[in-house]
Every structure is written in C-alpha cells, then in structure tokens.
Amino acid sequence: MAHDHHGHDHHHHHAPPAEFSRAFGWGITLNLLFVAGETAGGLWANSSALLSDAGHNLSDVLSLALAWGATWLAKRQATERYTYGYKGATIQAALLNAALLYLALGFILWDTLDHLRHPTPVNGTVVMALAGLGILVNGFTAWLFSSGQKGDVNVRGAYLHMLTDMLVSVGVVVGGALVYFTGWQWLDPAISFVILGVVGYSSWGLLRETVQMALQAAPESIDIAAVRQFLLTRPGVVSVHDLHVWPLSTQDTALTAHLVRPNGGNSNQFLGELQHDLIHEFNISHCTVQLEDIAPAMGAHGCCDEPQPQKLKQRV
C-alpha cells in the first residue's frame, strides 16, 4: 500500500510473526518445575553446580516470560501516539533479558566462591540424576524454538539459552560422576566456574546484538553500502542521501531515504517495485522514500547528518 504526502512516499509491509506461544508456554512450565526440583536437590546434595544451574534456569524462565510478553505486545495495533505500534517492546525485552542474565551470573559467582571457601560433601548421585533430567528438559525446550531461531533475536535467545543449558547439564552429569567416583569435592565448584564461563561467553553475542538494536544500529545482516548501491541502480536515480536503516522490532526493519530522480516518470510503479525488491533482497519490511527532482544544497534539506562512508561498517 502506498501513500503520497507532499513528495513523501510510504510503503508498509508487515510479515506475520511466527507463532511461538505454545513453545513459550511449554518452555516456561517445564523450566519452572525443573528449577524447583533442581533447587531442592542442590540444597539437599550441597551442590553449588546444581544451585548455579538452577539460578541460570530461573533467569531463563524470566527471559522466556519477558520475550513471550513482548511478542504479545508486538501484535497490538498501532495508535495515534504509538504510531509504530508496540513492536519495539521485543527489543526492550531482549535487552532486559541480557541484563538479567549477567545479573544472575553475578549471583551465581558469589555463591560459587562461598562454596569454594566453605566446601561441603556433595551427593554425586543426586547431582547426576537432576542434571540428567535437565538434559531432557532443556533439549526439548530448545527443539521447540529451533525452527524460528534464525529470524528473531528473542526466539534465538530462547533457543541458545536452552541449548547452552542442555550442554551445561551434560557437564554437570560428568562432574557429578567424577565427584562420586573420586571423592574430590572441589570439582563441584570448579564445574560451576566452567558453567559461568560457558554461559557468559555464549551470551555475549546476544548482549552485543541487543545493545546495537536498542541504539537503532542497522542489523548485522544488512550491508548499508550494498543497500545504497542497490538504490543507485534503480531506474532514474542519480543520487541517494539521508539513508537510514534501523530495527523496528526483533523481526521488522525500517528504511528511510531521499532519492534524487529527475524526470522520474511513473513514481507509483517505481515505488511499488522498490518496496518489493527491498523486502526480498534485504528483508526491509517498512520503507519511507522521498523522491526529489534535484539534489538539495548541503545542509539545506534539514535532515539528519549523513554518516561517513568509512564508518558505515563500524559496530557498537
């Protein structure tokens, strides 16, 4: 659909978001039950590895709940005040989830250091049994999100968290077996340190991406130089300025640009084809394009400053 407003042409395309409500529901329920069981077992077995894994799983439950709520908000219609709707809630949820994850890691580190200073006997059998259950719970939950993890940072976050938890549970099983057969109690907090390292390292990319999205950086998957060159190859376009690309949500990307197109002819056909090509070439679902007959004088068009070409690929 196109709207003409004094030379500004707006195109809107909203792809229906993938439906993961059932996956979120199953993931939250299963992980809440598992956290309760793992916490009880960790206290009974005096296992800091189990307690640290339970703390991380609890942060995953909160993350799933936040992502689920943001996905629901993103489906609400736009209003006169929230003209883009509530799609941005998915970015805020992803950023908050990353912050909660690292806050949980801090508490886990404190608890692990305490167990290292004051070691207590560990029930290796309980550790192995509960961690084995964690492999099943987290593996199943990761599978629920596997089909949509490439198109949405919230879904990918859920998928990676669950997959990481499954691998960590494998490590806990191995550690529990070593404690059981060797009696080396220091292995339990040592395994907890490994868990912290694995989770912290695997989550860094998500934290970096969510901060970039919150700052409205162009998505990593979109090469701005390629978009500019693409626009310059459109029929009749002689120059491009004020090109901006940013995420509206974890699924939707927006673009605004001024195209200098003297004697452009049929603008409706041009804009329709441009909209189609931007969606299919770059997955940019919302574009706003201003067509101009002549290039404005430097600083005369009143728009945002252009980024320097050599800085286009810089990332926060």
N, C-alpha and C positions, 0 to 999 in steps of 0.2 A: 504494500500500500504506500502511495506517495502523497506528500502534502507540499504544496507550494506556498511559501510565506515570504514574499518580497525577496526573491532570489535565493532563499534557503530551502533546500530540498531535504526532506527527512524520510528515511526508509526504516521500517521496523519489521524485524523477523524474530519471532520467539520460538525456538525449538522446545517442544515439551520436555521437561526434565525427566530423567529416568526415575522410575518409581521404586524406591528402596524402603518404604515404610515398614514392610514386613520384615526386611532384613534388620533394620534398626530395632524393631520390637524384639525379635528373637535375640539379637546380639546383647541388648540391654538386660533382658530377663536372664539369659544363660550366664552372663558375666556377673550379675548381681548375686546369683546363687553360688557361683564359684568363688567370688570374693568372700562371701560369708563362710563357706566351708574352708577356704584356704587360710583365712584369718584365725579361725578356731583351731585348725590343725597346726598353724605356725606357732600359736601360743602354747599349745599342748606339747609340741615337739621341740620347743625352744629353738626354732629355725629362723634366723634372720633372712635367709634366702627366700623362704616361703612368705614371710611377712613383707619383704621388699617387693616380691612378685605380686602379692595381694594389693599392696599400695598402688603399684603401677596399673593393675587391672581395675582398681577403683577409679583411677584417673581416666582410664579408657571408657568406663561406664559414663562418667560425666561428659567425656568428649562425644560419645555416641548420642547422648541426650541433647547436648547443645547442637550438634550437627543435624539431628532429626528436627529439632525445633526451628532451626534456621531454614531447613528445606521446606518446612510447612509455611513459614513466613514468606519465603520467596515466591510462593504460588498465589499470594494475595494480589488483588488488583491494585493498580496504581491509583493514587488520589491526587487532588489538586495540590496538596502540599508535598506528598511523596510521589513526585512525577515519574520516577523510575520504579515505583513500587517498593518492595522490601527485599529486593534481590541482594542488596549489599549486606544483609544480615548473614549470608553464608560466608562472606569474607571476614566479618567481625567474629563469627563463631570459630572459624578456622584459626584466627589469630589468638583468641582467648584459649582455645584448646591447646595450642602450642605453649602458651604461657603456663597453663595449669600443669601440663606435662613436666616442664622443667621445675616447677614448684614442687611437684610430687617427688621428683628425683632428688631435690634438696633434702626433703624429709627422710627419704629412704637412706641417703648417705649418712645423715645424722644417726639414724637407728643402727645402721651397719657398723659405724665407728664405735657406738656404745657396746654392741655385741662383741666387737673385736677387743675392746678394753676389758670387758667382763664376760669371758666365754662361759657358756653353759652346755651341758650334754645335749646332743641333738638326736632325735629319734629318726634315723635314716629311713626306716620302713614307711613312716607316715609321710615323710618328705617325698619319697619316690611315688607313693600312691596318689597323693594330691597333685603332684606335678604331672604325672601320667594322665590324670583326668583333665588337667589344663591343656595338654596337647590336643585332646579330643575337642574340648570346648572352643579353644581359640582357633584350631584348624577349621572347624565347621563354620565359625563366625567369619573367618577370613574368606572362606569359599563363597559365603553369601554376598560379599561385596566385590568379588573378583571380576565380575562381568562389567562393572561400571567404574573401576578404579582409574581408567585412563582418561575419563572425560570430566572429572570433578575432583577438586583437591580435598573436599570433605570426605567423599567416598574413598579416595585414595588414602587419606589419612586413617580412616577406619580400617581399611584393608591392611595397610602397612603395620598399624599397631597390633592387629590381631595376628598377623603373620610373624611379627617380631616376638610376640608373647608365646606363640607356639614353639619357636626356636629356643627361646629362653627356657621354657618348660622342659625341653629336651635336655638343656644344660643342667637344670636343677635335678632331673632324674639321674643323670650321670654323676653329679656331685653327691646326691644322696646315697648312691651306691658306693661311691668311694669312701664316704664317712662311715657307712655301715660296715664295710669290709676292712678298712684301715684303722678306724677309730680316731682319725685326725680331725678334731673338732674345728680347727682353724680353716678347714676347707669350706665350711658353710659361709662365713663372712667373705671369704675370698671369692666364692661364686657370686655372692651378692654384688661385689665390686665389678665383676665381669658383666653382670646383668645391667648395672648402671652404665657401664661403658657402651654396651651394645645398644641400649635404648637411646642414650644420649646421642651417639653417633648416627644411628638410623633416623632419628627425628630431626637432625639439624637441617636437612634439605627442606623438610616441610616448614620448619620455622622460618627459614630464609625466604621461601616462596610466599608464605602468608604475609610476611612483613612487606615484601615487594607489592603484593596485591593491595594491602592496606594503604600503601603510598601511591597507588594508581600507576605503578610501573607497567609497561607493556608486558604481556605474558611472554614467558621464556620461549614458547613455541612459535612466536611471531617475530619475524625479521623485519624491522621497520624499514631498513634500506630496500628490502625486496618489495614491501608494500608501496613505498614511494616510487620505485621503478615501475611497478605494475600500473599505478595511476598515471604515470607519464606516458605509458604506451596506449592509453585509452584514446579513441578517435577524437582528434581535435584538441587534445590537451597539450599545452605548451609549457606549463609550469605548475608546480604544486607548492603551496605554503600553508603554514599553520596546520600541519598534520599531527594529530594526536590519537593515540590508541591506548585504551585502558580497560580494566575489567569492571563490568557492572556487577558481576557475581562470580562465583567459582565456576560457572558454566558459560556465562554470556560476556562477550567482548564488544566494546563500542569503538567507533572511529568518527572523528570529525576532520574535515579538510576543506581547504579552499582550492578549487581547480580553475586555472586561467584557461578559458576555452573560447577564443574569439570566433564569432560566427559559427557557434556550435550546432545550430540546426535543431533537430528534434531532441529536446532535453529529456522528455519523458521516456523515450526509448533508451536513450543513453543511460539514464539513472536506473532504469529497470535492469538493464544488462549489468551495470556496475554492481548493483545490490546482489544479483545472482552470483556474479563472479567472486565478490568479496566473501560471501558465505562459503562457497565451495573451495576457493583457493586458500583462504586464511581462517575460516571459521569465525569471521567477524559478523555477528548477527544483527547489529544495530549501527547503521551509518547515517551520519548527517553531513551532507556535502553542499557547499556554497559554490555556485558557478559564477565566474566573473569574465567580463569581456576583455579587461586589461589588468595587468598586474598593478596593485596599489604601490604607491611610493613607500619606501622603507619607513616603518613606524607609523604610517598613516591609516592602516586598516583597523587599529585599535584592538587587535587580538593578542594572544599570548606570544611571548618571545619564542623564536624558533630554537630548538636545541642545535648545538654544533654537530656537524656530521661525524666528527671523530669521537663524539661522546654518545652516539646513538646506542652502542652496544655495551655501555657501562651498566653494571648491575649493582644494586644496593647490597 
